[in-house]
């Protein structure tokens, strides 16, 4: 039986989301094959072995480095900076420990939304028109926002779960939105509003390295949510529902799968990713972002995509862990970003 070190928490603004993901992972592991070991990171960055996810809130001083003794495979259930951005992945690489999910480079790339856009545009994937400001250039924000046209979205460059994101309707609201975004990252993005359905594609890597996709998922927001924000994503009161399988045209679905797998290969992802798009009424497709450690809570999209095609949550976790072991044995590939990534092969896209 393998001991699975579930790493969760984190010194960032997605700490609670990570804790919820860890609860779900621990409670859905195949206990005939795996023994969960909870490794929590408190809000100050200290590491702790704990008996339960809730116990992390009560710990005091932790270690500067994790206790990984006796762990066979690490399962980072982390979101956001200092967890999903390649930092923890680098630590696990140094520890020579197999781990679930993307490696150092792809994790860091996908966390940086602006850099991801530039790379994906090189291989022909359409992305959202975006401008960026830092503290030294905030004076340009209104000019950049005016050029994009209102409403716009302002968000931190390296953050997730819509933390620090705002919908901005006029020039008067730009400064406050930029200030909020800069609380969470050194770069704030200003993005054109894309009109269309939000559709996500979940990508899963087989043991042999080929890719499969789950059922497409469409986000349906209710009247209580102006956009799919933190509340809509993680609370029952958020006013959003998830339509899975998404009721979209077959041609659009095929193109979304093609672009999702192209993005996965281009960024050199490993194991899993959720690729988020906007699908316009005229069939126009725009990539929003690539999530290398998508949420794994009870309300999360990624497990539901796979349940819709007959893969239980427990089986999904088992596949991810098995792939991590294979990747560690020598198949974790290094992708040449400058080269065009391959499309979907005949065997990719099947479960």
Secondary structure by P-SEA (a helix, b strand, c coil): cccccccccccccaaaaaaaaaaaaaaccccccbbbbbbbbcccbbbbbcccccccccccccccccccccccbbbccccccccccaaaaaaaaaaccccccccaaaaaaaacaaaaaaaaaaaccccccccccccccccaaaaaaaaacccbbbbbccccccccbbbbccccaaaaaaaaaaacccbbbbbccccccbbbbbbbbccccbbbbccbbbbbbccccccccccccccccccccccccccccaaaaaaaaaaaaaaaaaaccccbbbbbbbbcccbbbbbccccccccccccccaaaaaaaacccaaaaaaaaaaaaaaaaacccccccccccccccccccccc
